[in-house]
């Protein structure tokens, strides 16, 4: 009787990088601007939120 290796493990190893990159893309997409605002609020001199969001 031959030992059969599960197919799910091999498939999981092939799909894992795709899953991780999709999650990283989503996190980057929704987290980039809040990160920039957070960094801007913690600099000296302390700007107001309206100053950070205005284009001038």
mmCIF entry with sequence, helices, sheets and N, C-alpha, C, O atoms, coordinates in Angstrom:
data_MODEL
# 
_entry.id   MODEL 
# 
_entity.id                         1 
_entity.type                       polymer 
_entity.pdbx_number_of_molecules   1 
# 
_entity_poly.entity_id                      1 
_entity_poly.type                           'polypeptide(L)' 
_entity_poly.nstd_linkage                   no 
_entity_poly.nstd_monomer                   no 
_entity_poly.pdbx_seq_one_letter_code       
;(UNK)(UNK)(UNK)(UNK)(UNK)(UNK)(UNK)(UNK)(UNK)(UNK)(UNK)(UNK)(UNK)(UNK)(UNK)(UNK)
(UNK)(UNK)(UNK)(UNK)(UNK)(UNK)(UNK)(UNK)(UNK)(UNK)(UNK)(UNK)(UNK)(UNK)(UNK)(UNK)
(UNK)(UNK)(UNK)(UNK)(UNK)(UNK)(UNK)(UNK)(UNK)(UNK)(UNK)(UNK)(UNK)(UNK)(UNK)(UNK)
(UNK)(UNK)(UNK)(UNK)(UNK)(UNK)(UNK)(UNK)
;
_entity_poly.pdbx_seq_one_letter_code_can   XXXXXXXXXXXXXXXXXXXXXXXXXXXXXXXXXXXXXXXXXXXXXXXXXXXXXXXX 
_entity_poly.pdbx_strand_id                 A 
# 
loop_
_entity_poly_seq.entity_id 
_entity_poly_seq.num 
_entity_poly_seq.mon_id 
_entity_poly_seq.hetero 
1 1  UNK n 
1 2  UNK n 
1 3  UNK n 
1 4  UNK n 
1 5  UNK n 
1 6  UNK n 
1 7  UNK n 
1 8  UNK n 
1 9  UNK n 
1 10 UNK n 
1 11 UNK n 
1 12 UNK n 
1 13 UNK n 
1 14 UNK n 
1 15 UNK n 
1 16 UNK n 
1 17 UNK n 
1 18 UNK n 
1 19 UNK n 
1 20 UNK n 
1 21 UNK n 
1 22 UNK n 
1 23 UNK n 
1 24 UNK n 
1 25 UNK n 
1 26 UNK n 
1 27 UNK n 
1 28 UNK n 
1 29 UNK n 
1 30 UNK n 
1 31 UNK n 
1 32 UNK n 
1 33 UNK n 
1 34 UNK n 
1 35 UNK n 
1 36 UNK n 
1 37 UNK n 
1 38 UNK n 
1 39 UNK n 
1 40 UNK n 
1 41 UNK n 
1 42 UNK n 
1 43 UNK n 
1 44 UNK n 
1 45 UNK n 
1 46 UNK n 
1 47 UNK n 
1 48 UNK n 
1 49 UNK n 
1 50 UNK n 
1 51 UNK n 
1 52 UNK n 
1 53 UNK n 
1 54 UNK n 
1 55 UNK n 
1 56 UNK n 
# 
_struct_asym.id          A 
_struct_asym.entity_id   1 
# 
loop_
_struct_conf.conf_type_id 
_struct_conf.id 
_struct_conf.pdbx_PDB_helix_id 
_struct_conf.beg_label_comp_id 
_struct_conf.beg_label_asym_id 
_struct_conf.beg_label_seq_id 
_struct_conf.pdbx_beg_PDB_ins_code 
_struct_conf.end_label_comp_id 
_struct_conf.end_label_asym_id 
_struct_conf.end_label_seq_id 
_struct_conf.pdbx_end_PDB_ins_code 
_struct_conf.beg_auth_comp_id 
_struct_conf.beg_auth_asym_id 
_struct_conf.beg_auth_seq_id 
_struct_conf.end_auth_comp_id 
_struct_conf.end_auth_asym_id 
_struct_conf.end_auth_seq_id 
_struct_conf.pdbx_PDB_helix_class 
_struct_conf.details 
_struct_conf.pdbx_PDB_helix_length 
HELX_P HELX_P1 AA1 UNK A 7  ? UNK A 41 ? UNK A 7  UNK A 41 1 ? 35 
HELX_P HELX_P2 AA2 UNK A 49 ? UNK A 53 ? UNK A 49 UNK A 53 1 ? 5  
# 
_struct_conf_type.id          HELX_P 
_struct_conf_type.criteria    ? 
_struct_conf_type.reference   ? 
# 
loop_
_atom_site.group_PDB 
_atom_site.id 
_atom_site.type_symbol 
_atom_site.label_atom_id 
_atom_site.label_alt_id 
_atom_site.label_comp_id 
_atom_site.label_asym_id 
_atom_site.label_entity_id 
_atom_site.label_seq_id 
_atom_site.pdbx_PDB_ins_code 
_atom_site.Cartn_x 
_atom_site.Cartn_y 
_atom_site.Cartn_z 
_atom_site.occupancy 
_atom_site.B_iso_or_equiv 
_atom_site.pdbx_formal_charge 
_atom_site.auth_seq_id 
_atom_site.auth_comp_id 
_atom_site.auth_asym_id 
_atom_site.auth_atom_id 
_atom_site.pdbx_PDB_model_num 
ATOM 1   N N  . UNK A 1 1  ? 0.844  -1.171 0.000  1.00 0.00 ? 1  UNK A N  1 
ATOM 2   C CA . UNK A 1 1  ? 0.000  0.000  0.000  1.00 0.00 ? 1  UNK A CA 1 
ATOM 3   C C  . UNK A 1 1  ? 0.901  1.250  0.000  1.00 0.00 ? 1  UNK A C  1 
ATOM 4   O O  . UNK A 1 1  ? 1.752  1.406  0.876  1.00 0.00 ? 1  UNK A O  1 
ATOM 5   N N  . UNK A 1 2  ? 0.709  2.112  -0.964 1.00 0.00 ? 2  UNK A N  1 
ATOM 6   C CA . UNK A 1 2  ? 1.537  3.312  -1.101 1.00 0.00 ? 2  UNK A CA 1 
ATOM 7   C C  . UNK A 1 2  ? 0.977  4.443  -0.244 1.00 0.00 ? 2  UNK A C  1 
ATOM 8   O O  . UNK A 1 2  ? -0.232 4.569  -0.052 1.00 0.00 ? 2  UNK A O  1 
ATOM 9   N N  . UNK A 1 3  ? 1.894  5.259  0.263  1.00 0.00 ? 3  UNK A N  1 
ATOM 10  C CA . UNK A 1 3  ? 1.489  6.405  1.071  1.00 0.00 ? 3  UNK A CA 1 
ATOM 11  C C  . UNK A 1 3  ? 1.130  7.558  0.140  1.00 0.00 ? 3  UNK A C  1 
ATOM 12  O O  . UNK A 1 3  ? 1.920  7.924  -0.731 1.00 0.00 ? 3  UNK A O  1 
ATOM 13  N N  . UNK A 1 4  ? -0.054 8.129  0.320  1.00 0.00 ? 4  UNK A N  1 
ATOM 14  C CA . UNK A 1 4  ? -0.534 9.222  -0.531 1.00 0.00 ? 4  UNK A CA 1 
ATOM 15  C C  . UNK A 1 4  ? -0.358 10.534 0.214  1.00 0.00 ? 4  UNK A C  1 
ATOM 16  O O  . UNK A 1 4  ? -0.856 10.699 1.328  1.00 0.00 ? 4  UNK A O  1 
ATOM 17  N N  . UNK A 1 5  ? 0.362  11.477 -0.416 1.00 0.00 ? 5  UNK A N  1 
ATOM 18  C CA . UNK A 1 5  ? 0.564  12.792 0.192  1.00 0.00 ? 5  UNK A CA 1 
ATOM 19  C C  . UNK A 1 5  ? -0.652 13.660 -0.078 1.00 0.00 ? 5  UNK A C  1 
ATOM 20  O O  . UNK A 1 5  ? -1.153 13.673 -1.203 1.00 0.00 ? 5  UNK A O  1 
ATOM 21  N N  . UNK A 1 6  ? -1.142 14.386 0.918  1.00 0.00 ? 6  UNK A N  1 
ATOM 22  C CA . UNK A 1 6  ? -2.318 15.235 0.689  1.00 0.00 ? 6  UNK A CA 1 
ATOM 23  C C  . UNK A 1 6  ? -2.028 16.336 -0.333 1.00 0.00 ? 6  UNK A C  1 
ATOM 24  O O  . UNK A 1 6  ? -0.970 16.964 -0.311 1.00 0.00 ? 6  UNK A O  1 
ATOM 25  N N  . UNK A 1 7  ? -2.979 16.548 -1.211 1.00 0.00 ? 7  UNK A N  1 
ATOM 26  C CA . UNK A 1 7  ? -2.840 17.559 -2.258 1.00 0.00 ? 7  UNK A CA 1 
ATOM 27  C C  . UNK A 1 7  ? -3.058 18.955 -1.690 1.00 0.00 ? 7  UNK A C  1 
ATOM 28  O O  . UNK A 1 7  ? -2.498 19.916 -2.219 1.00 0.00 ? 7  UNK A O  1 
ATOM 29  N N  . UNK A 1 8  ? -3.839 19.100 -0.648 1.00 0.00 ? 8  UNK A N  1 
ATOM 30  C CA . UNK A 1 8  ? -4.154 20.402 -0.067 1.00 0.00 ? 8  UNK A CA 1 
ATOM 31  C C  . UNK A 1 8  ? -2.933 21.160 0.415  1.00 0.00 ? 8  UNK A C  1 
ATOM 32  O O  . UNK A 1 8  ? -2.893 22.386 0.316  1.00 0.00 ? 8  UNK A O  1 
ATOM 33  N N  . UNK A 1 9  ? -1.937 20.458 0.935  1.00 0.00 ? 9  UNK A N  1 
ATOM 34  C CA . UNK A 1 9  ? -0.740 21.119 1.449  1.00 0.00 ? 9  UNK A CA 1 
ATOM 35  C C  . UNK A 1 9  ? 0.047  21.776 0.320  1.00 0.00 ? 9  UNK A C  1 
ATOM 36  O O  . UNK A 1 9  ? 0.518  22.904 0.465  1.00 0.00 ? 9  UNK A O  1 
ATOM 37  N N  . UNK A 1 10 ? 0.190  21.084 -0.792 1.00 0.00 ? 10 UNK A N  1 
ATOM 38  C CA . UNK A 1 10 ? 0.910  21.627 -1.941 1.00 0.00 ? 10 UNK A CA 1 
ATOM 39  C C  . UNK A 1 10 ? 0.169  22.823 -2.527 1.00 0.00 ? 10 UNK A C  1 
ATOM 40  O O  . UNK A 1 10 ? 0.788  23.820 -2.898 1.00 0.00 ? 10 UNK A O  1 
ATOM 41  N N  . UNK A 1 11 ? -1.143 22.725 -2.608 1.00 0.00 ? 11 UNK A N  1 
ATOM 42  C CA . UNK A 1 11 ? -1.958 23.819 -3.138 1.00 0.00 ? 11 UNK A CA 1 
ATOM 43  C C  . UNK A 1 11 ? -1.879 25.034 -2.221 1.00 0.00 ? 11 UNK A C  1 
ATOM 44  O O  . UNK A 1 11 ? -1.826 26.172 -2.689 1.00 0.00 ? 11 UNK A O  1 
ATOM 45  N N  . UNK A 1 12 ? -1.873 24.787 -0.921 1.00 0.00 ? 12 UNK A N  1 
ATOM 46  C CA . UNK A 1 12 ? -1.804 25.876 0.049  1.00 0.00 ? 12 UNK A CA 1 
ATOM 47  C C  . UNK A 1 12 ? -0.480 26.628 -0.094 1.00 0.00 ? 12 UNK A C  1 
ATOM 48  O O  . UNK A 1 12 ? -0.458 27.857 -0.025 1.00 0.00 ? 12 UNK A O  1 
ATOM 49  N N  . UNK A 1 13 ? 0.621  25.904 -0.293 1.00 0.00 ? 13 UNK A N  1 
ATOM 50  C CA . UNK A 1 13 ? 1.927  26.548 -0.438 1.00 0.00 ? 13 UNK A CA 1 
ATOM 51  C C  . UNK A 1 13 ? 2.002  27.382 -1.710 1.00 0.00 ? 13 UNK A C  1 
ATOM 52  O O  . UNK A 1 13 ? 2.725  28.378 -1.751 1.00 0.00 ? 13 UNK A O  1 
ATOM 53  N N  . UNK A 1 14 ? 1.277  26.998 -2.731 1.00 0.00 ? 14 UNK A N  1 
ATOM 54  C CA . UNK A 1 14 ? 1.275  27.766 -3.976 1.00 0.00 ? 14 UNK A CA 1 
ATOM 55  C C  . UNK A 1 14 ? 0.392  29.009 -3.879 1.00 0.00 ? 14 UNK A C  1 
ATOM 56  O O  . UNK A 1 14 ? 0.698  30.032 -4.493 1.00 0.00 ? 14 UNK A O  1 
ATOM 57  N N  . UNK A 1 15 ? -0.690 28.932 -3.122 1.00 0.00 ? 15 UNK A N  1 
ATOM 58  C CA . UNK A 1 15 ? -1.633 30.052 -3.030 1.00 0.00 ? 15 UNK A CA 1 
ATOM 59  C C  . UNK A 1 15 ? -1.286 31.035 -1.919 1.00 0.00 ? 15 UNK A C  1 
ATOM 60  O O  . UNK A 1 15 ? -1.796 32.155 -1.919 1.00 0.00 ? 15 UNK A O  1 
ATOM 61  N N  . UNK A 1 16 ? -0.441 30.652 -0.982 1.00 0.00 ? 16 UNK A N  1 
ATOM 62  C CA . UNK A 1 16 ? -0.134 31.502 0.156  1.00 0.00 ? 16 UNK A CA 1 
ATOM 63  C C  . UNK A 1 16 ? 0.475  32.842 -0.249 1.00 0.00 ? 16 UNK A C  1 
ATOM 64  O O  . UNK A 1 16 ? 0.020  33.865 0.262  1.00 0.00 ? 16 UNK A O  1 
ATOM 65  N N  . UNK A 1 17 ? 1.482  32.905 -1.140 1.00 0.00 ? 17 UNK A N  1 
ATOM 66  C CA . UNK A 1 17 ? 2.033  34.226 -1.506 1.00 0.00 ? 17 UNK A CA 1 
ATOM 67  C C  . UNK A 1 17 ? 0.991  35.156 -2.129 1.00 0.00 ? 17 UNK A C  1 
ATOM 68  O O  . UNK A 1 17 ? 1.007  36.361 -1.879 1.00 0.00 ? 17 UNK A O  1 
ATOM 69  N N  . UNK A 1 18 ? 0.095  34.607 -2.933 1.00 0.00 ? 18 UNK A N  1 
ATOM 70  C CA . UNK A 1 18 ? -0.955 35.422 -3.545 1.00 0.00 ? 18 UNK A CA 1 
ATOM 71  C C  . UNK A 1 18 ? -1.870 35.993 -2.470 1.00 0.00 ? 18 UNK A C  1 
ATOM 72  O O  . UNK A 1 18 ? -2.228 37.170 -2.517 1.00 0.00 ? 18 UNK A O  1 
ATOM 73  N N  . UNK A 1 19 ? -2.244 35.173 -1.513 1.00 0.00 ? 19 UNK A N  1 
ATOM 74  C CA . UNK A 1 19 ? -3.130 35.613 -0.435 1.00 0.00 ? 19 UNK A CA 1 
ATOM 75  C C  . UNK A 1 19 ? -2.455 36.719 0.383  1.00 0.00 ? 19 UNK A C  1 
ATOM 76  O O  . UNK A 1 19 ? -3.092 37.718 0.717  1.00 0.00 ? 19 UNK A O  1 
ATOM 77  N N  . UNK A 1 20 ? -1.176 36.544 0.706  1.00 0.00 ? 20 UNK A N  1 
ATOM 78  C CA . UNK A 1 20 ? -0.449 37.531 1.505  1.00 0.00 ? 20 UNK A CA 1 
ATOM 79  C C  . UNK A 1 20 ? -0.331 38.850 0.752  1.00 0.00 ? 20 UNK A C  1 
ATOM 80  O O  . UNK A 1 20 ? -0.527 39.916 1.335  1.00 0.00 ? 20 UNK A O  1 
ATOM 81  N N  . UNK A 1 21 ? -0.012 38.786 -0.540 1.00 0.00 ? 21 UNK A N  1 
ATOM 82  C CA . UNK A 1 21 ? 0.128  40.019 -1.315 1.00 0.00 ? 21 UNK A CA 1 
ATOM 83  C C  . UNK A 1 21 ? -1.197 40.757 -1.460 1.00 0.00 ? 21 UNK A C  1 
ATOM 84  O O  . UNK A 1 21 ? -1.214 41.988 -1.454 1.00 0.00 ? 21 UNK A O  1 
ATOM 85  N N  . UNK A 1 22 ? -2.297 40.039 -1.589 1.00 0.00 ? 22 UNK A N  1 
ATOM 86  C CA . UNK A 1 22 ? -3.613 40.691 -1.665 1.00 0.00 ? 22 UNK A CA 1 
ATOM 87  C C  . UNK A 1 22 ? -3.924 41.417 -0.357 1.00 0.00 ? 22 UNK A C  1 
ATOM 88  O O  . UNK A 1 22 ? -4.425 42.541 -0.368 1.00 0.00 ? 22 UNK A O  1 
ATOM 89  N N  . UNK A 1 23 ? -3.625 40.770 0.766  1.00 0.00 ? 23 UNK A N  1 
ATOM 90  C CA . UNK A 1 23 ? -3.872 41.400 2.070  1.00 0.00 ? 23 UNK A CA 1 
ATOM 91  C C  . UNK A 1 23 ? -2.958 42.607 2.275  1.00 0.00 ? 23 UNK A C  1 
ATOM 92  O O  . UNK A 1 23 ? -3.392 43.628 2.809  1.00 0.00 ? 23 UNK A O  1 
ATOM 93  N N  . UNK A 1 24 ? -1.699 42.499 1.855  1.00 0.00 ? 24 UNK A N  1 
ATOM 94  C CA . UNK A 1 24 ? -0.760 43.614 1.988  1.00 0.00 ? 24 UNK A CA 1 
ATOM 95  C C  . UNK A 1 24 ? -1.184 44.787 1.111  1.00 0.00 ? 24 UNK A C  1 
ATOM 96  O O  . UNK A 1 24 ? -1.051 45.944 1.510  1.00 0.00 ? 24 UNK A O  1 
ATOM 97  N N  . UNK A 1 25 ? -1.691 44.491 -0.077 1.00 0.00 ? 25 UNK A N  1 
ATOM 98  C CA . UNK A 1 25 ? -2.156 45.552 -0.981 1.00 0.00 ? 25 UNK A CA 1 
ATOM 99  C C  . UNK A 1 25 ? -3.333 46.297 -0.360 1.00 0.00 ? 25 UNK A C  1 
ATOM 100 O O  . UNK A 1 25 ? -3.390 47.525 -0.412 1.00 0.00 ? 25 UNK A O  1 
ATOM 101 N N  . UNK A 1 26 ? -4.266 45.562 0.223  1.00 0.00 ? 26 UNK A N  1 
ATOM 102 C CA . UNK A 1 26 ? -5.425 46.180 0.866  1.00 0.00 ? 26 UNK A CA 1 
ATOM 103 C C  . UNK A 1 26 ? -4.997 47.027 2.064  1.00 0.00 ? 26 UNK A C  1 
ATOM 104 O O  . UNK A 1 26 ? -5.483 48.144 2.240  1.00 0.00 ? 26 UNK A O  1 
ATOM 105 N N  . UNK A 1 27 ? -4.100 46.504 2.876  1.00 0.00 ? 27 UNK A N  1 
ATOM 106 C CA . UNK A 1 27 ? -3.631 47.253 4.046  1.00 0.00 ? 27 UNK A CA 1 
ATOM 107 C C  . UNK A 1 27 ? -2.904 48.521 3.619  1.00 0.00 ? 27 UNK A C  1 
ATOM 108 O O  . UNK A 1 27 ? -3.081 49.571 4.237  1.00 0.00 ? 27 UNK A O  1 
ATOM 109 N N  . UNK A 1 28 ? -2.094 48.440 2.574  1.00 0.00 ? 28 UNK A N  1 
ATOM 110 C CA . UNK A 1 28 ? -1.377 49.613 2.081  1.00 0.00 ? 28 UNK A CA 1 
ATOM 111 C C  . UNK A 1 28 ? -2.348 50.633 1.497  1.00 0.00 ? 28 UNK A C  1 
ATOM 112 O O  . UNK A 1 28 ? -2.200 51.837 1.707  1.00 0.00 ? 28 UNK A O  1 
ATOM 113 N N  . UNK A 1 29 ? -3.336 50.142 0.768  1.00 0.00 ? 29 UNK A N  1 
ATOM 114 C CA . UNK A 1 29 ? -4.302 51.033 0.122  1.00 0.00 ? 29 UNK A CA 1 
ATOM 115 C C  . UNK A 1 29 ? -5.067 51.863 1.154  1.00 0.00 ? 29 UNK A C  1 
ATOM 116 O O  . UNK A 1 29 ? -5.212 53.075 0.992  1.00 0.00 ? 29 UNK A O  1 
ATOM 117 N N  . UNK A 1 30 ? -5.553 51.218 2.205  1.00 0.00 ? 30 UNK A N  1 
ATOM 118 C CA . UNK A 1 30 ? -6.366 51.925 3.193  1.00 0.00 ? 30 UNK A CA 1 
ATOM 119 C C  . UNK A 1 30 ? -5.553 52.533 4.331  1.00 0.00 ? 30 UNK A C  1 
ATOM 120 O O  . UNK A 1 30 ? -6.098 53.321 5.104  1.00 0.00 ? 30 UNK A O  1 
ATOM 121 N N  . UNK A 1 31 ? -4.269 52.199 4.465  1.00 0.00 ? 31 UNK A N  1 
ATOM 122 C CA . UNK A 1 31 ? -3.495 52.682 5.580  1.00 0.00 ? 31 UNK A CA 1 
ATOM 123 C C  . UNK A 1 31 ? -2.481 53.750 5.258  1.00 0.00 ? 31 UNK A C  1 
ATOM 124 O O  . UNK A 1 31 ? -1.913 54.342 6.177  1.00 0.00 ? 31 UNK A O  1 
ATOM 125 N N  . UNK A 1 32 ? -2.225 54.025 3.983  1.00 0.00 ? 32 UNK A N  1 
ATOM 126 C CA . UNK A 1 32 ? -1.150 54.947 3.619  1.00 0.00 ? 32 UNK A CA 1 
ATOM 127 C C  . UNK A 1 32 ? -1.453 56.382 4.047  1.00 0.00 ? 32 UNK A C  1 
ATOM 128 O O  . UNK A 1 32 ? -0.635 57.003 4.726  1.00 0.00 ? 32 UNK A O  1 
ATOM 129 N N  . UNK A 1 33 ? -2.595 56.912 3.671  1.00 0.00 ? 33 UNK A N  1 
ATOM 130 C CA . UNK A 1 33 ? -2.925 58.308 3.989  1.00 0.00 ? 33 UNK A CA 1 
ATOM 131 C C  . UNK A 1 33 ? -3.078 58.503 5.501  1.00 0.00 ? 33 UNK A C  1 
ATOM 132 O O  . UNK A 1 33 ? -2.554 59.486 6.026  1.00 0.00 ? 33 UNK A O  1 
ATOM 133 N N  . UNK A 1 34 ? -3.770 57.613 6.228  1.00 0.00 ? 34 UNK A N  1 
ATOM 134 C CA . UNK A 1 34 ? -3.791 57.791 7.683  1.00 0.00 ? 34 UNK A CA 1 
ATOM 135 C C  . UNK A 1 34 ? -2.394 57.756 8.308  1.00 0.00 ? 34 UNK A C  1 
ATOM 136 O O  . UNK A 1 34 ? -2.136 58.461 9.283  1.00 0.00 ? 34 UNK A O  1 
ATOM 137 N N  . UNK A 1 35 ? -1.496 56.944 7.755  1.00 0.00 ? 35 UNK A N  1 
ATOM 138 C CA . UNK A 1 35 ? -0.124 56.906 8.262  1.00 0.00 ? 35 UNK A CA 1 
ATOM 139 C C  . UNK A 1 35 ? 0.576  58.241 8.037  1.00 0.00 ? 35 UNK A C  1 
ATOM 140 O O  . UNK A 1 35 ? 1.270  58.731 8.927  1.00 0.00 ? 35 UNK A O  1 
ATOM 141 N N  . UNK A 1 36 ? 0.405  58.828 6.871  1.00 0.00 ? 36 UNK A N  1 
ATOM 142 C CA . UNK A 1 36 ? 1.015  60.120 6.578  1.00 0.00 ? 36 UNK A CA 1 
ATOM 143 C C  . UNK A 1 36 ? 0.460  61.203 7.507  1.00 0.00 ? 36 UNK A C  1 
ATOM 144 O O  . UNK A 1 36 ? 1.214  62.042 7.998  1.00 0.00 ? 36 UNK A O  1 
ATOM 145 N N  . UNK A 1 37 ? -0.847 61.187 7.749  1.00 0.00 ? 37 UNK A N  1 
ATOM 146 C CA . UNK A 1 37 ? -1.458 62.171 8.662  1.00 0.00 ? 37 UNK A CA 1 
ATOM 147 C C  . UNK A 1 37 ? -0.929 61.959 10.079 1.00 0.00 ? 37 UNK A C  1 
ATOM 148 O O  . UNK A 1 37 ? -0.628 62.927 10.778 1.00 0.00 ? 37 UNK A O  1 
ATOM 149 N N  . UNK A 1 38 ? -0.813 60.710 10.503 1.00 0.00 ? 38 UNK A N  1 
ATOM 150 C CA . UNK A 1 38 ? -0.291 60.408 11.835 1.00 0.00 ? 38 UNK A CA 1 
ATOM 151 C C  . UNK A 1 38 ? 1.139  60.908 11.989 1.00 0.00 ? 38 UNK A C  1 
ATOM 152 O O  . UNK A 1 38 ? 1.483  61.513 13.005 1.00 0.00 ? 38 UNK A O  1 
ATOM 153 N N  . UNK A 1 39 ? 1.966  60.660 10.992 1.00 0.00 ? 39 UNK A N  1 
ATOM 154 C CA . UNK A 1 39 ? 3.354  61.128 11.048 1.00 0.00 ? 39 UNK A CA 1 
ATOM 155 C C  . UNK A 1 39 ? 3.397  62.656 11.048 1.00 0.00 ? 39 UNK A C  1 
ATOM 156 O O  . UNK A 1 39 ? 4.187  63.255 11.777 1.00 0.00 ? 39 UNK A O  1 
ATOM 157 N N  . UNK A 1 40 ? 2.552  63.283 10.237 1.00 0.00 ? 40 UNK A N  1 
ATOM 158 C CA . UNK A 1 40 ? 2.513  64.748 10.185 1.00 0.00 ? 40 UNK A CA 1 
ATOM 159 C C  . UNK A 1 40 ? 2.059  65.368 11.484 1.00 0.00 ? 40 UNK A C  1 
ATOM 160 O O  . UNK A 1 40 ? 2.519  66.452 11.842 1.00 0.00 ? 40 UNK A O  1 
ATOM 161 N N  . UNK A 1 41 ? 1.164  64.704 12.202 1.00 0.00 ? 41 UNK A N  1 
ATOM 162 C CA . UNK A 1 41 ? 0.674  65.240 13.473 1.00 0.00 ? 41 UNK A CA 1 
ATOM 163 C C  . UNK A 1 41 ? 1.710  65.118 14.583 1.00 0.00 ? 41 UNK A C  1 
ATOM 164 O O  . UNK A 1 41 ? 1.600  65.797 15.604 1.00 0.00 ? 41 UNK A O  1 
ATOM 165 N N  . UNK A 1 42 ? 2.705  64.271 14.400 1.00 0.00 ? 42 UNK A N  1 
ATOM 166 C CA . UNK A 1 42 ? 3.713  64.064 15.445 1.00 0.00 ? 42 UNK A CA 1 
ATOM 167 C C  . UNK A 1 42 ? 5.028  64.776 15.155 1.00 0.00 ? 42 UNK A C  1 
ATOM 168 O O  . UNK A 1 42 ? 6.050  64.430 15.749 1.00 0.00 ? 42 UNK A O  1 
ATOM 169 N N  . UNK A 1 43 ? 5.030  65.749 14.269 1.00 0.00 ? 43 UNK A N  1 
ATOM 170 C CA . UNK A 1 43 ? 6.241  66.500 13.975 1.00 0.00 ? 43 UNK A CA 1 
ATOM 171 C C  . UNK A 1 43 ? 6.208  67.832 14.724 1.00 0.00 ? 43 UNK A C  1 
ATOM 172 O O  . UNK A 1 43 ? 5.163  68.252 15.220 1.00 0.00 ? 43 UNK A O  1 
ATOM 173 N N  . UNK A 1 44 ? 7.344  68.477 14.796 1.00 0.00 ? 44 UNK A N  1 
ATOM 174 C CA . UNK A 1 44 ? 7.421  69.809 15.409 1.00 0.00 ? 44 UNK A CA 1 
ATOM 175 C C  . UNK A 1 44 ? 7.572  70.837 14.323 1.00 0.00 ? 44 UNK A C  1 
ATOM 176 O O  . UNK A 1 44 ? 8.364  70.584 13.415 1.00 0.00 ? 44 UNK A O  1 
ATOM 177 N N  . UNK A 1 45 ? 6.921  71.940 14.310 1.00 0.00 ? 45 UNK A N  1 
ATOM 178 C CA . UNK A 1 45 ? 5.845  72.359 15.192 1.00 0.00 ? 45 UNK A CA 1 
ATOM 179 C C  . UNK A 1 45 ? 4.562  71.574 14.909 1.00 0.00 ? 45 UNK A C  1 
ATOM 180 O O  . UNK A 1 45 ? 4.353  71.090 13.796 1.00 0.00 ? 45 UNK A O  1 
ATOM 181 N N  . UNK A 1 46 ? 3.724  71.458 15.905 1.00 0.00 ? 46 UNK A N  1 
ATOM 182 C CA . UNK A 1 46 ? 2.496  70.676 15.781 1.00 0.00 ? 46 UNK A CA 1 
ATOM 183 C C  . UNK A 1 46 ? 1.491  71.394 14.884 1.00 0.00 ? 46 UNK A C  1 
ATOM 184 O O  . UNK A 1 46 ? 0.962  72.435 15.272 1.00 0.00 ? 46 UNK A O  1 
ATOM 185 N N  . UNK A 1 47 ? 1.217  70.862 13.698 1.00 0.00 ? 47 UNK A N  1 
ATOM 186 C CA . UNK A 1 47 ? 0.218  71.490 12.828 1.00 0.00 ? 47 UNK A CA 1 
ATOM 187 C C  . UNK A 1 47 ? -1.187 71.063 13.238 1.00 0.00 ? 47 UNK A C  1 
ATOM 188 O O  . UNK A 1 47 ? -1.381 70.033 13.883 1.00 0.00 ? 47 UNK A O  1 
ATOM 189 N N  . UNK A 1 48 ? -2.156 71.876 12.848 1.00 0.00 ? 48 UNK A N  1 
ATOM 190 C CA . UNK A 1 48 ? -3.550 71.491 13.043 1.00 0.00 ? 48 UNK A CA 1 
ATOM 191 C C  . UNK A 1 48 ? -3.943 70.567 11.899 1.00 0.00 ? 48 UNK A C  1 
ATOM 192 O O  . UNK A 1 48 ? -3.297 70.562 10.851 1.00 0.00 ? 48 UNK A O  1 
ATOM 193 N N  . UNK A 1 49 ? -4.990 69.795 12.096 1.00 0.00 ? 49 UNK A N  1 
ATOM 194 C CA . UNK A 1 49 ? -5.444 68.853 11.075 1.00 0.00 ? 49 UNK A CA 1 
ATOM 195 C C  . UNK A 1 49 ? -5.813 69.579 9.792  1.00 0.00 ? 49 UNK A C  1 
ATOM 196 O O  . UNK A 1 49 ? -5.537 69.077 8.703  1.00 0.00 ? 49 UNK A O  1 
ATOM 197 N N  . UNK A 1 50 ? -6.432 70.750 9.896  1.00 0.00 ? 50 UNK A N  1 
ATOM 198 C CA . UNK A 1 50 ? -6.811 71.524 8.708  1.00 0.00 ? 50 UNK A CA 1 
ATOM 199 C C  . UNK A 1 50 ? -5.579 71.962 7.910  1.00 0.00 ? 50 UNK A C  1 
ATOM 200 O O  . UNK A 1 50 ? -5.632 72.048 6.683  1.00 0.00 ? 50 UNK A O  1 
ATOM 201 N N  . UNK A 1 51 ? -4.477 72.237 8.604  1.00 0.00 ? 51 UNK A N  1 
ATOM 202 C CA . UNK A 1 51 ? -3.243 72.614 7.912  1.00 0.00 ? 51 UNK A CA 1 
ATOM 203 C C  . UNK A 1 51 ? -2.642 71.416 7.173  1.00 0.00 ? 51 UNK A C  1 
ATOM 204 O O  . UNK A 1 51 ? -2.047 71.577 6.107  1.00 0.00 ? 51 UNK A O  1 
ATOM 205 N N  . UNK A 1 52 ? -2.795 70.249 7.722  1.00 0.00 ? 52 UNK A N  1 
ATOM 206 C CA . UNK A 1 52 ? -2.267 69.042 7.059  1.00 0.00 ? 52 UNK A CA 1 
ATOM 207 C C  . UNK A 1 52 ? -3.074 68.695 5.809  1.00 0.00 ? 52 UNK A C  1 
ATOM 208 O O  . UNK A 1 52 ? -2.516 68.232 4.814  1.00 0.00 ? 52 UNK A O  1 
ATOM 209 N N  . UNK A 1 53 ? -4.385 68.918 5.863  1.00 0.00 ? 53 UNK A N  1 
ATOM 210 C CA . UNK A 1 53 ? -5.256 68.503 4.761  1.00 0.00 ? 53 UNK A CA 1 
ATOM 211 C C  . UNK A 1 53 ? -5.394 69.551 3.669  1.00 0.00 ? 53 UNK A C  1 
ATOM 212 O O  . UNK A 1 53 ? -5.863 69.235 2.576  1.00 0.00 ? 53 UNK A O  1 
ATOM 213 N N  . UNK A 1 54 ? -4.996 70.792 3.936  1.00 0.00 ? 54 UNK A N  1 
ATOM 214 C CA . UNK A 1 54 ? -5.132 71.835 2.916  1.00 0.00 ? 54 UNK A CA 1 
ATOM 215 C C  . UNK A 1 54 ? -3.988 71.722 1.914  1.00 0.00 ? 54 UNK A C  1 
ATOM 216 O O  . UNK A 1 54 ? -2.869 71.373 2.289  1.00 0.00 ? 54 UNK A O  1 
ATOM 217 N N  . UNK A 1 55 ? -4.260 72.017 0.636  1.00 0.00 ? 55 UNK A N  1 
ATOM 218 C CA . UNK A 1 55 ? -3.227 71.876 -0.384 1.00 0.00 ? 55 UNK A CA 1 
ATOM 219 C C  . UNK A 1 55 ? -2.176 72.983 -0.355 1.00 0.00 ? 55 UNK A C  1 
ATOM 220 O O  . UNK A 1 55 ? -1.131 72.854 -0.994 1.00 0.00 ? 55 UNK A O  1 
ATOM 221 N N  . UNK A 1 56 ? -2.432 74.052 0.364  1.00 0.00 ? 56 UNK A N  1 
ATOM 222 C CA . UNK A 1 56 ? -1.489 75.182 0.386  1.00 0.00 ? 56 UNK A CA 1 
ATOM 223 C C  . UNK A 1 56 ? -0.621 75.144 1.610  1.00 0.00 ? 56 UNK A C  1 
ATOM 224 O O  . UNK A 1 56 ? 0.228  76.016 1.792  1.00 0.00 ? 56 UNK A O  1 
# 
